[in-house]
Amino acid sequence: MKIAVLPGDGIGSEIMAQAVKVLRALAKDGLKLEMEEAPVGGAAYDALGDPLPAATLKLARDADAILFGAVGGWKYDTLPRAKRPEQALLGLRKELGLFANLRPAKVFPELVAASTLRPEVVSGMDILIVRELTGDIYFGQPRGVRKLENGEREGFDTMRYSESEVRRIAHSGFRAAAKRAKKLCSVDKCNVLETSQLWREVVTEVAKEYPGVALSHMYVDNAAMQLLRDPKQFDVIVTGNMFGDILSDEASMLTGSIGMLPSASLDANNKGMYEPIHGSAPDIAGKDLANPLATILSAAMMLRYSFNQDGVAGRIEDAVTKVLARGLRTPDIYSPGTEKVGTVQMGDAVVAAL
């Protein structure tokens, strides 16, 4: 199993080191892995003048899966858009055809109190958001800033989806729902947007191929409200790029910490890029404060989705649960009565729990 390891910026290298440590521990048990590291994002720009160097992109193309850390930082905010670290992430998604983003939002029993919602509202919550990743307003053309006849500047972006793009992400959503509670909620804004009208029509057509999955539809503003009111009504949500970006971040905070949540971005053949949903957190970089569990759980998702190693993925997830049950907490999930540990100690604890 060839894995491209792309740590990135800020805390990326620290959290990635812990995930690699877990994978190497599994390799000692017979898991055959080949890992190669390359710079990406701001680190790549600093070294090579490009956030996504050709060699890094080639490594990602040649690998069976990509384990990604985080990119970005304040010092890069003044760079031209094409040179900013985030362009590496967008470029990898586009170049590798990673159109299906899977974002689980699960509340661990030990962390129920960390959520900002009442325990009875979030206890037992286990949602999967399937977000389309390579279309929509983030990639639609034309886009830009222009000067009007009166001299005023106007910014414009284009929201657009083709029928085939909607159809393939709908299939991803239905397949995911078929493996869970067989409930799929499609989120759109078809009462206002032509794009969403097409979205709803196509998703409804695809539903005929999955008679065992119950399909419902919801406007995005209502979905945002319902995630706070009654999140456990949802099992799998499928939605477009911009709506999914917003809703998945909202859902993640219901769990208590974005430091706990992994994600997967898959192509049509389940080759994927796996990353924690949090950012590079430059303010705590190098201080042994970052939570590595989301990256470790991303490695578990990689083993499950790209390599069909469900048993090994389960071992990692069980190890994380055991560590939390022991009361170990990084600062982002710490509460009185638990034991505060650093990034390295948390990684060591997961390895020990294996």
Summary of the structure (lengths in Angstrom):
residues: 354
radius of gyration: 20.3
end to end distance: 20.2
largest distance: 69.4
contacts: 1269
relative contact order: 0.16
helix: 46%
strand: 19%
